[in-house]
Amino acid sequence: MPNFEEKQIVVEDIKKKFKDSTGVVFADYRGLTVAQDTKLRVELRQAGVDYKVLKNTMIRRAANELGIEGLDSYLKGPTGVAFSQDPVAPAKILVEFSKANKALEIKAGVLEGRVVTFEKVSQLAKLPSREVLLSQVLAGIQAPLTGMANVLQGPLRKLVYALEEVRKQQEA
């Protein structure tokens, strides 16, 4: 049995993960085969999501110390926790994985310090990823600039054509 200092180190590590993450999802992984669990962990790791199986008492203590309320009712049974700086990534991966593997059950999530239900996690999973959203924003910014460049090039192009016609007339 770990002593108090060792437990406190684990709690501090969980607190740090909560602070560094904008999206946290809790899941019950009972019933997954080793192969399914390994596949899930690989998918999460590739997306930059930190996935850990943690003791509920340690999670509860860390959440209480951070002032995260409403998590106790979800901390029953084995709990796998996915921490990420991208709030959409863990939700998207875990929800999709749970559709294909009924043994994985999403319990709840924490989004920017607030506990959210399974329904909210499912809604979050439907959003595009952070990278897609950023590319959409950049495309939205770039489109008017491209249009403006084309508008500004039009009169310049006409001037070049006119000068070319004048040169041809002078040669003739």
Contact map, one row per residue, 1 for C-alpha under 8 A:
1110000000000000000000000000000000000000000000000000000000000000000000000000000000000000000000000000000000000000000000000000000000000000000000000000000000000000000000000000
1111011000000000000000000000000000000000000000000000000000000000000000000000000000000000000000000000000000000000000000000000000000000000000000000000000000000000000000000000
1111111000000000000000000000000000000000000000000000000000000000000000000000000000000000000000000000000000000000000000000000000000000000000000000000000000000000000000000000
0111111100000000000000000000000000000000000000000000000000000000000000000000000000000000000000000000000000000000000000000000000000000000000000000000000000000000000000000000
0011111110000000000000000000000000000000000000000000000000000000000000000000000000000000000000000000000000000000000000000000000000000000000000000000000000000000000000000000
0111111111000000000000000000000000000000000000000000000000000000000000000000000000000000000000000000000000000000000000000000000000000000000000000000000000000000000000000000
0111111111100000000000000000000000000000000000000000000001000000000000000000000000000000000000000000000000000000000000000000000000000000000000000000000000000000000000000000
0001111111110000000000000000000000000000000000000000000000000000000000000000000000000000000000000000000000000000000000000000000000000000000000000000000000000000000000000000
0000111111111000000000000000000000000000000000000000000000000000000000000000000000000000000000000000000000000000000000000000000000000000000000000000000000000000000000000000
0000011111111100000000000000000000000000000000000000000001000000000000000000000000000000000000000000000000000000000000000000000000000000000000000000000000000000000000000000
0000001111111110000000000000000000000000000000000000000001101100000000000000000000000000000000000000000000000000000000000000000000000000000000000000000000000000000000000000
0000000111111111000000000000000000000000000000000000000000000100000000000000000000000000000000000000000000000000000000000000000000000000000000000000000000000000000000000000
0000000011111111100000000000000000000000000000000000000000000000000000000000000000000000000000000000000000000000000000000000000000000000000000000000000000000000000000000000
0000000001111111110000000000000000000000000000000000000001100100000000000000000000000000000000000000000000000000000000000000000000000000000000000000000000000000000000000000
0000000000111111111000000000000000000000000000000000000000000110110000000000000000000000000000000000000000000000000000000000000000000000000000000000000000000000000000000000
0000000000011111111100000000000000000000000000000000000000000000000000000000000000000000000000000000000000000000000000000000000000000000000000000000000000000000000000000000
0000000000001111111110000000000000000000000000000000000000000000000000000000000000100000000000000000000000000000000000000000000000000000000000000000000000000000000000000000
0000000000000111111111010000000000000000000000000000000000000000000000000000000000100000000000000000000000000000000000000000000000000000000000000000000000000000000000000000
0000000000000011111111000000000000000000000000000000000000000000000000000000000000000000000000000000000000000000000000000000000000000000000000000000000000000000000000000000
0000000000000001111111000000000000000000000000000000000000000000000000000000000000011000000000000000000000000000000000000000000000000000000000000000000000000000000000000000
0000000000000000111111110000000000000000000000000000000000000000000000000000000000111110000000000000000000000001000000000000000000000000000000000000000000000000000000000000
0000000000000000011111110000000000000000000000000000000000000000000000000000000000111110000000000000000000000111100000000000000000000000000000000000000000000000000000000000
0000000000000000000011111000000000000000000000000000000000000000000000000000000000111111011000000000000000001111000000000000000000000000000000000000000000000000000000000000
0000000000000000010011111100000000000000000000000000000000000000000000000000000011110010010000000000000000001110000000000000000000000000000000000000000000000000000000000000
0000000000000000000000111110000000000000000000000000000000000000000000000000000011100000011000000000000001111100000000001000000000000000000000000000000000000000000000000000
0000000000000000000000011111000000000000000000000000000000000000000000000000001111000000000000000000000001111000000000000000000000000000000000000000000000000000000000000000
0000000000000000000000001111100000000000000000000000000000000000000000000000001110000000000000000000000111110000000000000000000000000000000000000000000000000000000000000000
0000000000000000000000000111110000000000000000000000000000000000000000000000111100000000000000000000000111100000000000000000000000000000000000000000000000000000000000000000
0000000000000000000000000011111100001000000000000000000000000000000000000000011100000000000000000000001110000000000000000000000000000000000000000000000000000000000000000000
0000000000000000000000000001111100000000000000000000000000000000000000000000010000000000000000000000001100000000000000000000000000000000000000000000000000000000000000000000
0000000000000000000000000000111110000000000000000000000000000000000000000000000000000000000000000000001100000000000000000000000000000000000000000000000000000000000000000000
0000000000000000000000000000111111111000000000000000000000000000000000000000000000000000000000000000101100000000000000000000000000000000000000000000000000000000000000000000
0000000000000000000000000000001111111000000000000000000000000000000000000000000000000000000000000000000000000000000000000000000000000000000000000000000000000000000000000000
0000000000000000000000000000000111111100000000000000000000000000000000000000000000000000000000000000000000000000000000000000000000000000000000000000000000000000000000000000
0000000000000000000000000000000111111110000000000000000000000000000000000000000000000000000000000000000000000000000000000000000000000000000000000000000000000000000000000000
0000000000000000000000000000000111111111000000000000000000000000000000000000000000000000000000000000000000000000000000000000000000000000000000000000000000000000000000000000
0000000000000000000000000000100111111111100000000000000000000000000000000000000000000000000000000000000000000000000000000000000000000000000000000000000000000000000000000000
0000000000000000000000000000000001111111110000000000000000000000000000000000000000000000000000000000000000000000000000000000000000000000000000000000000000000000000000000000
0000000000000000000000000000000000111111111000000000000000000000000000000000000000000000000000000000000000000000000000000000000000000000000000000000000000000000000000000000
0000000000000000000000000000000000011111111100000000000000000000000000000000000000000000000001001000000000000000000000000000000000000000000000000000000000000000000000000000
0000000000000000000000000000000000001111111110000010000000000000000000000000000000000000000000000000000000000000000000000000000000000000000000000000000000000000000000000000
0000000000000000000000000000000000000111111111000000000000000000000000000000000000000000000000000000000000000000000000000000000000000000000000000000000000000000000000000000
0000000000000000000000000000000000000011111111100000000000000000000000000000000000000000000010000000000000000000000000000000000000000000000000000000000000000000000000000000
0000000000000000000000000000000000000001111111111110000000000000000000000000000001000000010010000000000000000000000000000000000000000000000000000000000000000000000000000000
0000000000000000000000000000000000000000111111111110000000000000000000000000000000000000000000000000000000000000000000000000000000000000000000000000000000000000000000000000
0000000000000000000000000000000000000000011111111000000000000000000000000000000000000000000000000000000000000000000000000000000000000000000000000000000000000000000000000000
0000000000000000000000000000000000000000001111111000000000000000000000000000000000000000100000000000000000000000000000000000000000000000000000000000000000000000000000000000
0000000000000000000000000000000000000000000111111100000000000000000000000000000000010000000000000000000000000000000000000000000000000000000000000000000000000000000000000000
0000000000000000000000000000000000000000000111111110000000000000000000000000000001111000110000000000000000000000000000000000000000000000000000000000000000000000000000000000
0000000000000000000000000000000000000000000110011111000000000000000000000000000001110000000000000000000000000000000000000000000000000000000000000000000000000000000000000000
0000000000000000000000000000000000000000100110001111100000000000000000000000000111100000000000000000000000000000000000000000000000000000000000000000000000000000000000000000
0000000000000000000000000000000000000000000000000111110000000000000000000000000111000000000000000000000000000000000000000000000000000000000000000000000000000000000000000000
0000000000000000000000000000000000000000000000000011111000000000000000000000011110000000000000000000000000000000000000000000000000000000000000000000000000000000000000000000
0000000000000000000000000000000000000000000000000001111101100000000000000000011110000000000000000000000000000000000000000000000000000000000000000000000000000000000000000000
0000000000000000000000000000000000000000000000000000111111100000000000000000011000000000000000000000000000000000000000000000000000000000000000000000000000000000000000000000
0000000000000000000000000000000000000000000000000000011111110000000000000011111000000000000000000000000000000000000000000000000000000000000000000000000000000000000000000000
0000000000000000000000000000000000000000000000000000001111111000000000000000000000000000000000000000000000000000000000000000000000000000000000000000000000000000000000000000
0000001001100100000000000000000000000000000000000000011111111100000000000000000000000000000000000000000000000000000000000000000000000000000000000000000000000000000000000000
0000000000100100000000000000000000000000000000000000011111111110000000000000000000000000000000000000000000000000000000000000000000000000000000000000000000000000000000000000
0000000000000000000000000000000000000000000000000000000111111111000000110010000000000000000000000000000000000000000000000000000000000000000000000000000000000000000000000000
0000000000100000000000000000000000000000000000000000000011111111100000000000000000000000000000000000000000000000000000000000000000000000000000000000000000000000000000000000
0000000000110110000000000000000000000000000000000000000001111111110000000000000000000000000000000000000000000000000000000000000000000000000000000000000000000000000000000000
0000000000000010000000000000000000000000000000000000000000111111111110100000000000000000000000000000000000000000000000000000000000000000000000000000000000000000000000000000
0000000000000000000000000000000000000000000000000000000000011111111110000000000000000000000000000000000000000000000000000000000000000000000000000000000000000000000000000000
0000000000000010000000000000000000000000000000000000000000001111111100000000000000000000000000000000000000000000000000000000000000000000000000000000000000000000000000000000
0000000000000010000000000000000000000000000000000000000000000111111100000000000000000000000000000000000000000000000000000000000000000000000000000000000000000000000000000000
0000000000000000000000000000000000000000000000000000000000000011111110000000000000000000000000000000000000000000000000000000000000000000000000000000000000000000000000000000
0000000000000000000000000000000000000000000000000000000000000011111111100000000000000000000000000000000000000000111000000000000000000000000000000000000000000000000000000000
0000000000000000000000000000000000000000000000000000000000000011001111110000000000000000000000000000000000000000011000000000000000000000000000000000000000000000000000000000
0000000000000000000000000000000000000000000000000000000000000000000111111000000000000000000000000000000000000000001000000000000000000000000000000000000000000000000000000000
0000000000000000000000000000000000000000000000000000000000010010000111111110000000000000000000000000000000000000001000000000000000000000000000000000000000000000000000000000
0000000000000000000000000000000000000000000000000000000000010000000011111110000000000000000000000000000000000000000000000000000000000000000000000000000000000000000000000000
0000000000000000000000000000000000000000000000000000000000000000000001111111000000000000000000000000000000000000000000000000000000000000000000000000000000000000000000000000
0000000000000000000000000000000000000000000000000000000000000000000000111111000000000000000000000000000000110000000000000000000000000000000000000000000000000000000000000000
0000000000000000000000000000000000000000000000000000000100010000000000111111101000000000000000000000000000000000000000000000000000000000000000000000000000000000000000000000
0000000000000000000000000000000000000000000000000000000100000000000000001111111000000000000000000000000000000000000000000000000000000000000000000000000000000000000000000000
0000000000000000000000000001000000000000000000000000000100000000000000000011111000000000000000000000000000000000000000000000000000000000000000000000000000000000000000000000
0000000000000000000000000001110000000000000000000000111100000000000000000001111100000000000000000000000000000000000000000000000000000000000000000000000000000000000000000000
0000000000000000000000000111100000000000000000000000111100000000000000000011111110000000000000000000000000000000000000000000000000000000000000000000000000000000000000000000
0000000000000000000000000111100000000000000000000011110000000000000000000000011111000000000000000000000000000000000000000000000000000000000000000000000000000000000000000000
0000000000000000000000011110000000000000000000000011110000000000000000000000001111100000000000000000000000000000000000000000000000000000000000000000000000000000000000000000
0000000000000000000000011100000000000000000100001111000000000000000000000000000111110000010000000000000000000000000000000000000000000000000000000000000000000000000000000000
0000000000000000110011111000000000000000000000001110000000000000000000000000000011111000010000000000000000000000000000000000000000000000000000000000000000000000000000000000
0000000000000000000111110000000000000000000000011100000000000000000000000000000001111110110000000000000000000000000000000000000000000000000000000000000000000000000000000000
0000000000000000000111100000000000000000000000001000000000000000000000000000000000111110000000000000000000000000000000000000000000000000000000000000000000000000000000000000
0000000000000000000011100000000000000000000000000000000000000000000000000000000000011111110000000000000000000000000000000000000011000000000000000000000000000000000000000000
0000000000000000000011110000000000000000000000000000000000000000000000000000000000011111111000000000000000000010000000000001000000000000000000000000000000000000000000000000
0000000000000000000000100000000000000000000000000000000000000000000000000000000000000111111100000000000000000000000000000001101111000000000000000000000000000000000000000000
0000000000000000000000000000000000000000000000101000000000000000000000000000000000010111111110000000000000000000000000000000100010000000000000000000000000000000000000000000
0000000000000000000000111000000000000000000100001000000000000000000000000000000001110111111111000000000000000000000000000000000000000000000000000000000000000000000000000000
0000000000000000000000101000000000000000000000000000000000000000000000000000000000000011111111100000000000000000000000001101100000000000000000000000000000000000000000000000
0000000000000000000000000000000000000000000000000000000000000000000000000000000000000001111111110000000000000000000000000101110000000000000000000000000000000000000000000000
0000000000000000000000000000000000000000001100000000000000000000000000000000000000000000111111111000000000000000000000000000100000000000000000000000000000000000000000000000
0000000000000000000000000000000000000001000000000000000000000000000000000000000000000000011111111100000001000000000000000000000000000000000000000000000000000000000000000000
0000000000000000000000000000000000000000000000000000000000000000000000000000000000000000001111111110000001000000000000001100100000000000000000000000000000000000000000000000
0000000000000000000000000000000000000000000000000000000000000000000000000000000000000000000111111111000000000000000000000000000000000000000000000000000000000000000000000000
0000000000000000000000000000000000000001000000000000000000000000000000000000000000000000000011111111100100000000000000000000000000000000000000000000000000000000000000000000
0000000000000000000000000000000000000000000000000000000000000000000000000000000000000000000001111111111111000000000000000000000000000000000000000000000000000000000000000000
0000000000000000000000000000000000000000000000000000000000000000000000000000000000000000000000111111110000000000000000000000000000000000000000000000000000000000000000000000
0000000000000000000000000000000000000000000000000000000000000000000000000000000000000000000000011111110000000000000000000000000000000000000000000000000000000000000000000000
0000000000000000000000000000000100000000000000000000000000000000000000000000000000000000000000001111111100000000000000000000000000000000000000000000000000000000000000000000
0000000000000000000000000000000000000000000000000000000000000000000000000000000000000000000000000111111110000000000000000000000000000000000000000000000000000000000000000000
0000000000000000000000000000111100000000000000000000000000000000000000000000000000000000000000000100111110000000000000000000000000000000000000000000000000000000000000000000
0000000000000000000000000011111100000000000000000000000000000000000000000000000000000000000000001100111111000000000000000000000000000000000000000000000000000000000000000000
0000000000000000000000000011100000000000000000000000000000000000000000000000000000000000000000000100011111100000000000000000000000000000000000000000000000000000000000000000
0000000000000000000000001111000000000000000000000000000000000000000000000000000000000000000001100100000111110000000001000000000000000000000000000000000000000000000000000000
0000000000000000000000001111000000000000000000000000000000000000000000000100000000000000000000000000000011111000000011000000000000000000000000000000000000000000000000000000
0000000000000000000000001110000000000000000000000000000000000000000000000100000000000000000000000000000001111100001111001000000000000000000000000000000000000000000000000000
0000000000000000000000111100000000000000000000000000000000000000000000000000000000000000000000000000000000111110001111001000000000000000000000000000000000000000000000000000
0000000000000000000001111000000000000000000000000000000000000000000000000000000000000000000000000000000000011111111100000000000000000000000000000000000000000000000000000000
0000000000000000000001110000000000000000000000000000000000000000000000000000000000000010000000000000000000001111111100000000000000000000000000000000000000000000000000000000
0000000000000000000011100000000000000000000000000000000000000000000000000000000000000000000000000000000000000111110000000000000000000000000000000000000000000000000000000000
0000000000000000000001000000000000000000000000000000000000000000000100000000000000000000000000000000000000000111111000000000000000000000000000000000000000000000000000000000
0000000000000000000000000000000000000000000000000000000000000000000110000000000000000000000000000000000000000111111100000000000000000000000000000000000000000000000000000000
0000000000000000000000000000000000000000000000000000000000000000000111100000000000000000000000000000000000011110111110000000000000000000000000000000000000000000000000000000
0000000000000000000000000000000000000000000000000000000000000000000000000000000000000000000000000000000000011110011111111000000000000000000000000000000000000000000000000000
0000000000000000000000000000000000000000000000000000000000000000000000000000000000000000000000000000000000111000001111111000000000000000000000000000000000000000000000000000
0000000000000000000000000000000000000000000000000000000000000000000000000000000000000000000000000000000001111000000111111100000000000000000000000000000000000000000000000000
0000000000000000000000000000000000000000000000000000000000000000000000000000000000000000000000000000000000000000000111111110000000000000000000000000000000000000000000000000
0000000000000000000000000000000000000000000000000000000000000000000000000000000000000000000000000000000000000000000111111111000000000000000000000000000000000000000000000000
0000000000000000000000001000000000000000000000000000000000000000000000000000000000000000001000100000000000011000000111111111100000000000000000000000000000000000000000000000
0000000000000000000000000000000000000000000000000000000000000000000000000000000000000000001100100000000000000000000001111111110000000000000000000000000000000000000000000000
0000000000000000000000000000000000000000000000000000000000000000000000000000000000000000000000000000000000000000000000111111111000000000000000000000000000000000000000000000
0000000000000000000000000000000000000000000000000000000000000000000000000000000000000011001100000000000000000000000000011111111000000000000000000000000000000000000000000000
0000000000000000000000000000000000000000000000000000000000000000000000000000000000000001101110100000000000000000000000001111111100000000000000000000000000000000000000000000
0000000000000000000000000000000000000000000000000000000000000000000000000000000000000000000100000000000000000000000000000111111100000000000000000000000000000000000000000000
0000000000000000000000000000000000000000000000000000000000000000000000000000000000000001000000000000000000000000000000000011111110000000000000000000000000000000000000000000
0000000000000000000000000000000000000000000000000000000000000000000000000000000000000001000000000000000000000000000000000000111111011000000000000000000000000000000000000000
0000000000000000000000000000000000000000000000000000000000000000000000000000000000000101100000000000000000000000000000000000001111111000000000000000000000000000000000000000
0000000000000000000000000000000000000000000000000000000000000000000000000000000000000101000000000000000000000000000000000000000111111100000000000000000000000000000000000000
0000000000000000000000000000000000000000000000000000000000000000000000000000000000000000000000000000000000000000000000000000000011111110000000000000000000000000000000000000
0000000000000000000000000000000000000000000000000000000000000000000000000000000000000000000000000000000000000000000000000000000111111111000000000000000000000000000000000000
0000000000000000000000000000000000000000000000000000000000000000000000000000000000000000000000000000000000000000000000000000000111111111100000000000000000000000000000000000
0000000000000000000000000000000000000000000000000000000000000000000000000000000000000000000000000000000000000000000000000000000001111111110000000000000000000000000000000000
0000000000000000000000000000000000000000000000000000000000000000000000000000000000000000000000000000000000000000000000000000000000111111111000000000000000000000000000000000
0000000000000000000000000000000000000000000000000000000000000000000000000000000000000000000000000000000000000000000000000000000000011111111100000000000000000000000000000000
0000000000000000000000000000000000000000000000000000000000000000000000000000000000000000000000000000000000000000000000000000000000001111111110000000000000000000000000000000
0000000000000000000000000000000000000000000000000000000000000000000000000000000000000000000000000000000000000000000000000000000000000111111111000000000000000000000000000000
0000000000000000000000000000000000000000000000000000000000000000000000000000000000000000000000000000000000000000000000000000000000000011111111100000000000000000000000000000
0000000000000000000000000000000000000000000000000000000000000000000000000000000000000000000000000000000000000000000000000000000000000001111111110000000000000000000000000000
0000000000000000000000000000000000000000000000000000000000000000000000000000000000000000000000000000000000000000000000000000000000000000111111111000000000000000000000000000
0000000000000000000000000000000000000000000000000000000000000000000000000000000000000000000000000000000000000000000000000000000000000000011111111100000000000000000000000000
0000000000000000000000000000000000000000000000000000000000000000000000000000000000000000000000000000000000000000000000000000000000000000001111111110000000000000000000000000
0000000000000000000000000000000000000000000000000000000000000000000000000000000000000000000000000000000000000000000000000000000000000000000111111111000000000000000000000000
0000000000000000000000000000000000000000000000000000000000000000000000000000000000000000000000000000000000000000000000000000000000000000000011111111100000000000000000000000
0000000000000000000000000000000000000000000000000000000000000000000000000000000000000000000000000000000000000000000000000000000000000000000001111111110000000000000000000000
0000000000000000000000000000000000000000000000000000000000000000000000000000000000000000000000000000000000000000000000000000000000000000000000111111111000000000000000000000
0000000000000000000000000000000000000000000000000000000000000000000000000000000000000000000000000000000000000000000000000000000000000000000000011111111100000000000000000000
0000000000000000000000000000000000000000000000000000000000000000000000000000000000000000000000000000000000000000000000000000000000000000000000001111111110000000000000000000
0000000000000000000000000000000000000000000000000000000000000000000000000000000000000000000000000000000000000000000000000000000000000000000000000111111111000000000000000000
0000000000000000000000000000000000000000000000000000000000000000000000000000000000000000000000000000000000000000000000000000000000000000000000000011111111100000000000000000
0000000000000000000000000000000000000000000000000000000000000000000000000000000000000000000000000000000000000000000000000000000000000000000000000001111111110000000000000000
0000000000000000000000000000000000000000000000000000000000000000000000000000000000000000000000000000000000000000000000000000000000000000000000000000111111111000000000000000
0000000000000000000000000000000000000000000000000000000000000000000000000000000000000000000000000000000000000000000000000000000000000000000000000000011111111100000000000000
0000000000000000000000000000000000000000000000000000000000000000000000000000000000000000000000000000000000000000000000000000000000000000000000000000001111111110000000000000
0000000000000000000000000000000000000000000000000000000000000000000000000000000000000000000000000000000000000000000000000000000000000000000000000000000111111111000000000000
0000000000000000000000000000000000000000000000000000000000000000000000000000000000000000000000000000000000000000000000000000000000000000000000000000000011111111100000000000
0000000000000000000000000000000000000000000000000000000000000000000000000000000000000000000000000000000000000000000000000000000000000000000000000000000001111111110000000000
0000000000000000000000000000000000000000000000000000000000000000000000000000000000000000000000000000000000000000000000000000000000000000000000000000000000111111111000000000
0000000000000000000000000000000000000000000000000000000000000000000000000000000000000000000000000000000000000000000000000000000000000000000000000000000000011111111100000000
0000000000000000000000000000000000000000000000000000000000000000000000000000000000000000000000000000000000000000000000000000000000000000000000000000000000001111111110000000
0000000000000000000000000000000000000000000000000000000000000000000000000000000000000000000000000000000000000000000000000000000000000000000000000000000000000111111111000000
0000000000000000000000000000000000000000000000000000000000000000000000000000000000000000000000000000000000000000000000000000000000000000000000000000000000000011111111100000
0000000000000000000000000000000000000000000000000000000000000000000000000000000000000000000000000000000000000000000000000000000000000000000000000000000000000001111111110000
0000000000000000000000000000000000000000000000000000000000000000000000000000000000000000000000000000000000000000000000000000000000000000000000000000000000000000111111111000
0000000000000000000000000000000000000000000000000000000000000000000000000000000000000000000000000000000000000000000000000000000000000000000000000000000000000000011111111100
0000000000000000000000000000000000000000000000000000000000000000000000000000000000000000000000000000000000000000000000000000000000000000000000000000000000000000001111111110
0000000000000000000000000000000000000000000000000000000000000000000000000000000000000000000000000000000000000000000000000000000000000000000000000000000000000000000111111111
0000000000000000000000000000000000000000000000000000000000000000000000000000000000000000000000000000000000000000000000000000000000000000000000000000000000000000000011111111
0000000000000000000000000000000000000000000000000000000000000000000000000000000000000000000000000000000000000000000000000000000000000000000000000000000000000000000001111111
0000000000000000000000000000000000000000000000000000000000000000000000000000000000000000000000000000000000000000000000000000000000000000000000000000000000000000000000111111
0000000000000000000000000000000000000000000000000000000000000000000000000000000000000000000000000000000000000000000000000000000000000000000000000000000000000000000000011111
